[in-house]
Amino acid sequence: MSDTAVLPPVPPRSRGSFRALVADVLTAEFPQAGPEWVADRTQSVVDDVRREVGTAALPSDADLRRGELGGATLVGAQLGRARLAGARLAGVDLSRADLGGADLTGAVLDDAALVEAHLSVVAGAGCHLARADLTRAKASRIVLTGADLTGARLVDARLDGAHLEQADLTDAELARCDLTSAVLVRARLPRAAGDGCVLERADLRGADLSQARLPHARARGATLVDAELDGANLFAADLTGADLSRARLLGAKLTLTVLADAELRGADLRRSRLDQTVLDGARWSDDTRWSDDDAATVRRRSERLGPGLYRVRPAPARTSAPLPVRGGP
């Protein structure tokens, strides 16, 4: 006969929690123990496992819909294609977790940590990510239509090809965030801050970027038709070939901004700062509104393309040092 102890049979459980399973095992093994002892030892086991591996052993395709995991530690969890629609995950730590292809539709992830998480092709329409930390997250082609990302941290994150239509990114941190070819139609980005943010070929039609701070942004070929950029800081940003038709840039800071070959028909640039702004090849129309200080200079440098349509000719080569730029970014 083997010396190995045989545990009493454990009552079968379908989809029971790990905590409940541990409690069942302890109760079956130590029937003389009281409920307080079982509860205490159960908590110890759960804490030990959480410290060692968190819940990283959760299988891909895990079904946690409408689950309550707020504040849990899921560092490095393998949750690819997991069904998390409507799950309450506020404050959860999912740093370095793999959620590729997961369903986060309507999930609550406010204040969650998703540092270096893999979120590619995630379905997250209506997801709540207020103040979430997605630093260096890899989220190519993620779908966050209508999502709440207010105050979220997206520093060095990759969201190329992301769908963020009508998403709220008010006060979001976007430094060096890659939003190449992202769709941000009617998205809200007031006061978003993102030095070096990449918005090349992004679709920002009707987006609100009022008071956004995006110095050194790279937005070549971006579509900003009907966008709100009042008071935005675009110091030294590159908007070559961008479409800013009917965009509002009242009081925007455009010092050293590159608007070469940009479309400015119907744009409102009153009170904007055009110190050393590059306008070569930019097209504008009779209903484009310039600041009083710039209107005459722009008209003088422009050629007529057709009725009410003009293009800014290239500036002549400089023969002396450029005028000093007033202020910084």
Backbone hydrogen bonds in HBPLUS format (Angstrom, degrees):
<---DONOR---> <-ACCEPTOR-->    atom                        ^
c    i                          cat <-CA-CA->   ^        H-A-AA   ^      H-
h    n   atom  resd res      DA  || num        DHA   H-A  angle D-A-AA Bond
n    s   type  num  typ     dist DA aas  dist angle  dist       angle   num
A0021-LEU N   A0017-SER O   3.03 MM   4  6.30 155.0  2.09 148.1 155.3     1
A0022-VAL N   A0018-PHE O   2.98 MM   4  6.25 162.6  2.01 156.2 159.5     2
A0023-ALA N   A0019-ARG O   3.01 MM   4  6.26 162.5  2.05 149.5 154.6     3
A0024-ASP N   A0020-ALA O   2.94 MM   4  6.18 150.8  2.03 145.8 153.6     4
A0025-VAL N   A0021-LEU O   3.00 MM   4  6.31 158.9  2.05 151.5 156.8     5
A0026-LEU N   A0022-VAL O   2.97 MM   4  6.21 168.9  1.98 159.0 161.2     6
A0027-THR N   A0023-ALA O   2.97 MM   4  6.06 156.1  2.03 144.4 151.3     7
A0028-ALA N   A0024-ASP O   2.95 MM   4  6.12 157.5  2.00 148.2 154.0     8
A0029-GLU N   A0025-VAL O   2.92 MM   4  6.06 154.2  1.98 149.6 157.0     9
A0030-PHE N   A0026-LEU O   2.85 MM   4  5.80 153.2  1.93 145.3 152.2    10
A0033-ALA N   A0030-PHE O   2.99 MM   3  5.56 158.6  2.03 118.0 124.6    11
A0038-VAL N   A0034-GLY O   3.15 MM   4  6.47 164.0  2.18 154.0 158.5    12
A0039-ALA N   A0035-PRO O   2.91 MM   4  6.06 161.6  1.95 145.9 151.1    13
A0040-ASP N   A0036-GLU O   2.94 MM   4  6.12 156.4  2.00 145.6 151.9    14
A0041-ARG N   A0037-TRP O   2.91 MM   4  6.14 169.5  1.92 157.6 160.0    15
A0042-THR N   A0038-VAL O   2.80 MM   4  5.88 153.2  1.87 148.5 157.0    16
A0043-GLN N   A0039-ALA O   3.02 MM   4  6.21 159.4  2.06 144.0 148.7    17
A0044-SER N   A0040-ASP O   3.10 MM   4  6.40 151.8  2.18 143.5 151.4    18
A0045-VAL N   A0041-ARG O   3.01 MM   4  6.30 160.0  2.05 151.6 155.7    19
A0046-VAL N   A0042-THR O   2.97 MM   4  6.23 167.8  1.98 156.4 159.7    20
A0047-ASP N   A0043-GLN O   2.89 MM   4  6.03 162.0  1.92 149.4 154.5    21
A0048-ASP N   A0044-SER O   2.92 MM   4  6.12 155.7  1.98 147.1 153.8    22
A0049-VAL N   A0045-VAL O   2.97 MM   4  6.22 165.7  2.00 156.4 159.4    23
A0050-ARG N   A0046-VAL O   2.90 MM   4  6.04 159.2  1.94 148.3 154.9    24
A0051-ARG N   A0047-ASP O   2.93 MM   4  6.12 153.6  2.00 146.4 152.8    25
A0052-GLU N   A0048-ASP O   3.04 MM   4  6.25 155.2  2.11 146.0 152.7    26
A0053-VAL N   A0049-VAL O   2.86 MM   4  5.88 167.2  1.87 159.7 161.7    27
A0054-GLY N   A0050-ARG O   2.85 MM   4  3.72 126.8  2.14 103.5 113.6    28
A0056-ALA N   A0053-VAL O   2.89 MM   3  5.75 169.1  1.90 150.2 153.3    29
A0058-LEU N   A0055-THR O   3.01 MM   3  5.81 164.1  2.04 125.0 127.0    30
A0062-ALA N   A0059-PRO O   3.23 MM   3  5.61 129.8  2.50 133.5 131.0    31
A0061-ASP N   A0080-GLY O   3.12 MM  19  6.39 147.5  2.23 146.6 156.5    32
A0083-ARG N   A0062-ALA O   2.89 MM  21  6.22 153.9  1.96 154.9 163.7    33
A0064-LEU N   A0083-ARG O   2.88 MM  19  5.89 149.7  1.98 148.9 158.9    34
A0067-GLY N   A0064-LEU O   2.83 MM   3  5.00 151.0  1.91 136.5 132.5    35
A0066-ARG N   A0085-ALA O   3.29 MM  19  6.57 141.8  2.44 135.6 146.5    36
A0088-ARG N   A0067-GLY O   2.86 MM  21  6.09 172.8  1.87 175.1 172.7    37
A0069-LEU N   A0088-ARG O   2.99 MM  19  6.11 166.3  2.01 158.9 163.3    38
A0072-ALA N   A0069-LEU O   3.02 MM   3  5.54 161.7  2.06 142.8 141.9    39
A0071-GLY N   A0090-ALA O   2.93 MM  19  6.26 132.1  2.16 137.8 152.3    40
A0093-ASP N   A0072-ALA O   2.96 MM  21  6.42 161.9  1.99 160.0 165.7    41
A0074-LEU N   A0093-ASP O   2.71 MM  19  5.49 152.5  1.79 146.9 155.6    42
A0077-ALA N   A0074-LEU O   3.03 MM   3  5.27 159.3  2.07 133.8 129.8    43
A0076-GLY N   A0095-SER O   2.90 MM  19  6.24 154.4  1.96 153.4 161.5    44
A0098-ASP N   A0077-ALA O   2.85 MM  21  6.22 162.7  1.88 167.4 172.8    45
A0079-LEU N   A0098-ASP O   2.72 MM  19  5.56 144.7  1.84 149.1 161.3    46
A0082-ALA N   A0079-LEU O   2.99 MM   3  5.14 157.1  2.05 131.6 127.9    47
A0081-ARG N   A0100-GLY O   2.90 MM  19  6.12 136.8  2.08 132.5 146.1    48
A0103-ASP N   A0082-ALA O   2.87 MM  21  6.26 164.8  1.90 166.7 170.7    49
A0084-LEU N   A0103-ASP O   2.77 MM  19  5.42 143.9  1.90 144.5 156.7    50
A0087-ALA N   A0084-LEU O   2.97 MM   3  5.23 167.0  1.98 130.4 130.6    51
A0086-GLY N   A0105-THR O   2.90 MM  19  6.24 133.9  2.11 138.6 153.0    52
A0108-VAL N   A0087-ALA O   2.83 MM  21  6.21 165.9  1.85 165.5 170.3    53
A0089-LEU N   A0108-VAL O   2.61 MM  19  5.44 148.0  1.70 150.9 162.2    54
A0092-VAL N   A0089-LEU O   3.09 MM   3  5.40 164.1  2.11 132.7 132.1    55
A0091-GLY N   A0110-ASP O   2.83 MM  19  6.22 142.1  1.97 148.3 160.5    56
A0113-ALA N   A0092-VAL O   2.93 MM  21  6.35 159.6  1.97 152.7 159.1    57
A0094-LEU N   A0113-ALA O   2.66 MM  19  5.60 150.9  1.74 157.4 165.1    58
A0097-ALA N   A0094-LEU O   2.99 MM   3  5.20 157.2  2.04 131.7 129.4    59
A0096-ARG N   A0115-VAL O   2.78 MM  19  6.13 147.0  1.89 150.1 161.2    60
A0118-HIS N   A0097-ALA O   2.85 MM  21  6.25 166.4  1.87 164.0 168.6    61
A0099-LEU N   A0118-HIS O   2.78 MM  19  5.65 159.5  1.83 154.6 160.4    62
A0102-ALA N   A0099-LEU O   2.89 MM   3  5.31 158.3  1.94 143.5 140.4    63
A0101-GLY N   A0120-SER O   2.99 MM  19  6.40 149.9  2.09 158.0 166.9    64
A0123-ALA N   A0102-ALA O   3.02 MM  21  6.41 163.6  2.05 164.9 169.2    65
A0104-LEU N   A0123-ALA O   2.62 MM  19  5.70 152.5  1.69 152.6 162.1    66
A0107-ALA N   A0104-LEU O   2.94 MM   3  5.17 170.8  1.95 129.0 128.9    67
A0106-GLY N   A0125-ALA O   3.00 MM  19  6.28 142.2  2.14 141.4 153.1    68
A0128-HIS N   A0107-ALA O   2.84 MM  21  6.17 170.5  1.85 168.9 171.4    69
A0109-LEU N   A0128-HIS O   2.61 MM  19  5.45 155.0  1.67 151.2 160.2    70
A0112-ALA N   A0109-LEU O   3.04 MM   3  5.25 151.7  2.13 135.1 131.0    71
A0111-ASP N   A0130-ALA O   2.84 MM  19  6.21 156.5  1.89 157.8 165.7    72
A0133-ASP N   A0112-ALA O   2.91 MM  21  6.38 160.4  1.95 162.3 168.5    73
A0114-LEU N   A0133-ASP O   2.68 MM  19  5.58 157.9  1.72 151.8 158.2    74
A0117-ALA N   A0114-LEU O   3.12 MM   3  5.15 159.5  2.16 124.6 120.0    75
A0116-GLU N   A0135-THR O   2.90 MM  19  6.25 156.8  1.95 157.0 164.7    76
A0138-LYS N   A0117-ALA O   2.90 MM  21  6.27 164.5  1.93 165.2 170.5    77
A0119-LEU N   A0138-LYS O   2.67 MM  19  5.76 168.5  1.68 151.9 155.4    78
A0122-VAL N   A0119-LEU O   3.30 MM   3  5.57 144.2  2.43 135.0 127.7    79
A0121-VAL N   A0140-SER O   3.05 MM  19  6.47 153.7  2.12 155.1 163.0    80
A0143-VAL N   A0122-VAL O   2.88 MM  21  6.10 168.0  1.89 170.8 174.8    81
A0124-GLY N   A0143-VAL O   2.63 MM  19  5.42 143.6  1.76 148.5 161.5    82
A0127-CYS N   A0124-GLY O   2.99 MM   3  5.22 149.0  2.09 139.4 134.3    83
A0126-GLY N   A0145-THR O   2.89 MM  19  6.22 149.2  1.98 148.1 158.1    84
A0148-ASP N   A0127-CYS O   2.92 MM  21  6.38 157.1  1.97 158.8 166.5    85
A0129-LEU N   A0148-ASP O   2.63 MM  19  5.53 156.8  1.68 155.1 163.6    86
A0132-ALA N   A0129-LEU O   3.05 MM   3  5.19 163.9  2.07 127.1 125.5    87
A0131-ARG N   A0150-THR O   2.87 MM  19  6.19 146.1  1.99 143.3 154.5    88
A0153-ARG N   A0132-ALA O   2.83 MM  21  6.21 166.6  1.85 163.5 167.8    89
A0134-LEU N   A0153-ARG O   2.65 MM  19  5.61 155.7  1.71 157.1 164.8    90
A0137-ALA N   A0134-LEU O   2.96 MM   3  5.17 158.0  2.01 133.5 129.0    91
A0136-ARG N   A0155-VAL O   2.93 MM  19  6.31 155.1  1.99 153.0 161.3    92
A0158-ARG N   A0137-ALA O   2.85 MM  21  6.21 166.3  1.87 167.6 172.1    93
A0139-ALA N   A0158-ARG O   2.67 MM  19  5.52 152.2  1.75 153.5 163.2    94
A0142-ILE N   A0139-ALA O   3.23 MM   3  5.46 151.2  2.31 133.8 127.7    95
A0141-ARG N   A0160-ASP O   2.94 MM  19  6.24 154.2  2.01 145.2 153.6    96
A0163-HIS N   A0142-ILE O   2.85 MM  21  6.27 163.8  1.88 161.8 167.0    97
A0144-LEU N   A0163-HIS O   2.67 MM  19  5.72 163.4  1.70 161.9 167.3    98
A0147-ALA N   A0144-LEU O   3.01 MM   3  5.15 157.1  2.07 133.3 128.5    99
A0146-GLY N   A0165-GLU O   2.79 MM  19  6.13 148.5  1.88 153.7 164.4   100
A0168-ASP N   A0147-ALA O   2.90 MM  21  6.32 164.0  1.92 168.2 173.7   101
A0149-LEU N   A0168-ASP O   2.70 MM  19  5.47 149.6  1.79 149.2 159.2   102
A0152-ALA N   A0149-LEU O   3.00 MM   3  5.16 162.4  2.03 129.7 127.2   103
A0151-GLY N   A0170-THR O   2.81 MM  19  6.22 151.0  1.89 154.8 164.4   104
A0173-GLU N   A0152-ALA O   2.87 MM  21  6.30 162.1  1.90 160.8 166.8   105
A0154-LEU N   A0173-GLU O   2.74 MM  19  5.60 158.5  1.79 152.5 160.1   106
A0157-ALA N   A0154-LEU O   3.21 MM   3  5.24 163.0  2.24 121.4 118.6   107
A0156-ASP N   A0175-ALA O   2.96 MM  19  6.39 158.9  2.01 161.1 168.1   108
A0178-ASP N   A0157-ALA O   2.88 MM  21  6.25 167.8  1.90 166.9 168.6   109
A0159-LEU N   A0178-ASP O   2.72 MM  19  5.61 158.6  1.76 153.9 161.5   110
A0162-ALA N   A0159-LEU O   3.02 MM   3  5.23 150.5  2.10 136.1 131.8   111
A0161-GLY N   A0180-THR O   2.82 MM  19  6.25 147.6  1.92 155.6 166.6   112
A0183-VAL N   A0162-ALA O   2.85 MM  21  6.25 164.7  1.87 166.9 171.5   113
A0164-LEU N   A0183-VAL O   2.69 MM  19  5.65 161.0  1.72 161.4 168.1   114
A0167-ALA N   A0164-LEU O   3.02 MM   3  5.16 159.1  2.07 130.6 126.2   115
A0166-GLN N   A0185-VAL O   2.96 MM  19  6.22 150.7  2.05 147.7 157.2   116
A0188-ARG N   A0167-ALA O   2.86 MM  21  6.26 166.3  1.88 163.7 168.4   117
A0169-LEU N   A0188-ARG O   2.56 MM  19  5.58 161.8  1.59 162.1 166.2   118
A0172-ALA N   A0169-LEU O   3.00 MM   3  5.18 155.8  2.06 134.5 129.8   119
A0171-ASP N   A0190-PRO O   2.96 MM  19  6.34 160.3  2.00 159.1 165.6   120
A0193-ALA N   A0172-ALA O   2.95 MM  21  6.38 161.0  1.99 166.8 172.4   121
A0174-LEU N   A0193-ALA O   2.54 MM  19  5.68 173.1  1.54 153.7 155.8   122
A0177-CYS N   A0174-LEU O   3.00 MM   3  5.07 168.6  2.01 126.1 124.2   123
A0176-ARG N   A0195-ASP O   3.10 MM  19  6.29 137.5  2.28 128.0 140.4   124
A0198-VAL N   A0177-CYS O   2.88 MM  21  6.08 174.5  1.88 159.9 161.8   125
A0179-LEU N   A0198-VAL O   2.73 MM  19  5.53 155.6  1.79 147.8 155.6   126
A0182-ALA N   A0179-LEU O   3.01 MM   3  5.19 159.2  2.06 131.0 127.1   127
A0181-SER N   A0200-GLU O   2.88 MM  19  6.23 159.6  1.92 156.3 163.2   128
A0203-ASP N   A0182-ALA O   2.90 MM  21  6.32 162.4  1.93 162.9 168.9   129
A0184-LEU N   A0203-ASP O   2.66 MM  19  5.60 158.4  1.71 153.8 161.5   130
A0187-ALA N   A0184-LEU O   3.02 MM   3  5.11 155.7  2.08 130.4 124.3   131
A0186-ARG N   A0205-ARG O   2.85 MM  19  6.15 151.9  1.93 150.1 159.5   132
A0208-ASP N   A0187-ALA O   2.91 MM  21  6.36 160.9  1.95 161.6 167.9   133
A0189-LEU N   A0208-ASP O   2.59 MM  19  5.55 156.0  1.65 158.8 165.3   134
A0192-ALA N   A0189-LEU O   3.10 MM   3  5.31 159.1  2.14 131.5 128.2   135
A0191-ARG N   A0210-SER O   3.09 MM  19  6.55 149.8  2.19 145.8 155.1   136
A0213-ARG N   A0192-ALA O   2.73 MM  21  6.10 161.6  1.76 159.7 166.3   137
A0194-GLY N   A0213-ARG O   2.72 MM  19  6.19 163.1  1.74 165.7 167.0   138
A0197-CYS N   A0194-GLY O   3.10 MM   3  5.17 155.2  2.16 131.6 125.4   139
A0196-GLY N   A0215-PRO O   2.97 MM  19  6.45 157.3  2.02 156.2 162.5   140
A0218-ARG N   A0197-CYS O   2.89 MM  21  6.32 160.8  1.93 157.8 163.8   141
A0199-LEU N   A0218-ARG O   2.59 MM  19  5.72 163.6  1.61 150.5 156.5   142
A0202-ALA N   A0199-LEU O   3.09 MM   3  5.21 162.3  2.12 126.5 124.2   143
A0201-ARG N   A0220-ARG O   2.96 MM  19  6.27 143.5  2.10 140.0 151.6   144
A0223-THR N   A0202-ALA O   2.89 MM  21  6.27 166.7  1.90 167.3 171.6   145
A0204-LEU N   A0223-THR O   2.67 MM  19  5.55 154.3  1.73 155.2 163.9   146
A0207-ALA N   A0204-LEU O   3.05 MM   3  5.19 163.1  2.08 129.4 126.5   147
A0206-GLY N   A0225-VAL O   2.88 MM  19  6.30 152.7  1.96 153.6 162.5   148
A0228-GLU N   A0207-ALA O   2.83 MM  21  6.26 164.1  1.86 162.0 167.3   149
A0209-LEU N   A0228-GLU O   2.60 MM  19  5.51 155.8  1.66 156.0 163.7   150
A0212-ALA N   A0209-LEU O   3.02 MM   3  5.24 156.2  2.07 131.2 128.2   151
A0211-GLN N   A0230-ASP O   2.83 MM  19  6.19 148.1  1.94 146.8 157.5   152
A0233-ASN N   A0212-ALA O   2.79 MM  21  6.21 164.6  1.82 163.9 169.4   153
A0214-LEU N   A0233-ASN O   2.80 MM  19  5.72 151.5  1.88 153.6 161.3   154
A0217-ALA N   A0214-LEU O   3.26 MM   3  5.50 141.6  2.41 134.4 129.0   155
A0216-HIS N   A0235-PHE O   2.75 MM  19  6.14 157.6  1.80 160.8 168.3   156
A0238-ASP N   A0217-ALA O   2.83 MM  21  6.23 162.4  1.86 164.2 167.9   157
A0219-ALA N   A0238-ASP O   2.74 MM  19  5.72 157.7  1.79 154.5 161.9   158
A0222-ALA N   A0219-ALA O   3.16 MM   3  5.35 158.3  2.21 129.8 126.2   159
A0221-GLY N   A0240-THR O   2.91 MM  19  6.31 147.5  2.02 147.5 158.1   160
A0243-ASP N   A0222-ALA O   2.91 MM  21  6.40 157.8  1.96 159.8 167.0   161
A0224-LEU N   A0243-ASP O   2.67 MM  19  5.57 157.3  1.72 152.8 160.3   162
A0227-ALA N   A0224-LEU O   3.07 MM   3  5.17 155.9  2.13 129.9 125.3   163
A0226-ASP N   A0245-SER O   3.00 MM  19  6.45 157.0  2.05 157.8 165.3   164
A0248-ARG N   A0227-ALA O   2.95 MM  21  6.38 162.2  1.98 166.1 171.3   165
A0229-LEU N   A0248-ARG O   2.63 MM  19  5.52 151.0  1.71 155.9 166.5   166
A0232-ALA N   A0229-LEU O   3.01 MM   3  5.22 162.1  2.04 132.5 129.5   167
A0231-GLY N   A0250-LEU O   2.81 MM  19  6.11 144.4  1.93 144.5 156.4   168
A0253-LYS N   A0232-ALA O   2.80 MM  21  6.21 163.6  1.83 162.6 168.4   169
A0234-LEU N   A0253-LYS O   2.90 MM  19  5.68 158.3  1.95 150.6 157.3   170
A0237-ALA N   A0234-LEU O   3.05 MM   3  5.26 158.4  2.10 132.7 126.9   171
A0236-ALA N   A0255-THR O   2.91 MM  19  6.25 161.1  1.95 154.2 160.2   172
A0258-VAL N   A0237-ALA O   2.85 MM  21  6.25 167.5  1.86 166.0 170.3   173
A0239-LEU N   A0258-VAL O   2.76 MM  19  5.58 155.3  1.82 151.8 159.4   174
A0242-ALA N   A0239-LEU O   2.97 MM   3  5.22 160.7  2.01 134.5 131.5   175
A0241-GLY N   A0260-ALA O   2.87 MM  19  6.31 154.9  1.94 156.6 164.6   176
A0263-GLU N   A0242-ALA O   2.86 MM  21  6.32 159.5  1.91 156.0 162.2   177
A0244-LEU N   A0263-GLU O   2.74 MM  19  5.46 150.5  1.83 146.8 154.8   178
A0247-ALA N   A0244-LEU O   2.98 MM   3  5.14 163.2  2.01 129.0 126.7   179
A0246-ARG N   A0265-ARG O   2.91 MM  19  6.30 145.4  2.03 139.0 150.2   180
A0268-ASP N   A0247-ALA O   2.89 MM  21  6.35 159.5  1.93 161.6 167.4   181
A0249-LEU N   A0268-ASP O   2.71 MM  19  5.64 160.3  1.75 158.0 162.5   182
A0252-ALA N   A0249-LEU O   3.02 MM   3  5.15 162.7  2.05 129.5 125.1   183
A0251-GLY N   A0270-ARG O   2.95 MM  19  6.40 156.6  2.01 147.5 154.1   184
A0273-ARG N   A0252-ALA O   2.92 MM  21  6.42 155.6  1.98 161.3 169.1   185
A0254-LEU N   A0273-ARG O   2.85 MM  19  5.27 139.2  2.02 136.2 149.4   186
A0257-THR N   A0254-LEU O   3.11 MM   3  5.03 165.4  2.13 117.5 117.7   187
A0256-LEU N   A0275-ASP O   2.93 MM  19  6.35 155.2  1.99 161.8 169.9   188
A0278-VAL N   A0257-THR O   2.89 MM  21  6.27 156.0  1.94 154.2 162.1   189
A0259-LEU N   A0278-VAL O   2.66 MM  19  5.51 157.1  1.71 152.0 160.1   190
A0262-ALA N   A0259-LEU O   3.09 MM   3  5.23 154.7  2.16 129.9 125.8   191
A0261-ASP N   A0280-ASP O   2.90 MM  19  6.35 141.3  2.05 133.2 145.6   192
A0283-ARG N   A0262-ALA O   2.92 MM  21  6.38 157.4  1.97 167.0 173.5   193
A0264-LEU N   A0283-ARG O   2.67 MM  19  5.63 156.0  1.73 159.3 168.0   194
A0267-ALA N   A0264-LEU O   3.12 MM   3  5.22 168.2  2.13 123.0 122.7   195
A0289-ARG N   A0267-ALA O   2.87 MM  22  6.34 162.6  1.90 159.7 165.6   196
A0269-LEU N   A0289-ARG O   2.61 MM  20  5.64 162.9  1.64 161.3 163.7   197
A0272-SER N   A0269-LEU O   3.14 MM   3  5.42 156.1  2.20 130.2 129.2   198
A0277-THR N   A0274-LEU O   3.23 MM   3  5.03 166.1  2.25 116.3 112.0   199
A0282-ALA N   A0279-LEU O   2.91 MM   3  5.35 165.5  1.93 138.5 139.4   200
A0281-GLY N   A0312-VAL O   2.75 MM  31  5.02 157.8  1.80 146.7 148.5   201
A0312-VAL N   A0282-ALA O   2.88 MM  30  5.40 159.6  1.92 152.7 158.6   202
A0284-TRP N   A0310-TYR O   2.95 MM  26  5.34 154.4  2.01 135.3 143.2   203
A0310-TYR N   A0284-TRP O   2.84 MM  26  5.34 165.0  1.86 165.4 164.4   204
A0288-THR N   A0285-SER O   2.91 MM   3  5.25 165.5  1.93 115.3 118.5   205
A0286-ASP N   A0308-GLY O   3.03 MM  22  5.09 135.9  2.23 136.3 139.5   206
A0294-ASP N   A0291-SER O   2.98 MM   3  5.42 145.9  2.10 112.6 122.3   207
A0295-ALA N   A0291-SER O   3.07 MM   4  6.06 147.2  2.18 166.3 176.1   208
A0298-VAL N   A0294-ASP O   2.95 MM   4  6.08 169.3  1.96 167.6 170.1   209
A0299-ARG N   A0295-ALA O   3.02 MM   4  6.19 166.1  2.04 152.7 156.8   210
A0300-ARG N   A0296-ALA O   2.96 MM   4  6.07 155.7  2.02 145.1 151.9   211
A0301-ARG N   A0297-THR O   3.11 MM   4  6.29 143.4  2.25 142.8 151.9   212
A0302-SER N   A0299-ARG O   3.23 MM   3  5.19 156.9  2.29 101.2 108.2   213
A0313-ARG N   A0301-ARG O   2.88 MM  12  5.69 161.9  1.92 139.6 145.1   214
A0303-GLU N   A0311-ARG O   2.79 MM   8  5.37 158.8  1.84 152.6 156.1   215
A0311-ARG N   A0303-GLU O   2.87 MM   8  5.37 152.3  1.95 150.9 160.1   216
A0305-LEU N   A0309-LEU O   2.81 MM   4  5.43 167.6  1.82 140.5 143.8   217
A0306-GLY N   A0309-LEU O   3.40 MM   3  5.16 150.8  2.50 137.7 132.8   218
A0309-LEU N   A0306-GLY O   3.09 MM   3  5.16 175.9  2.09 125.2 124.1   219
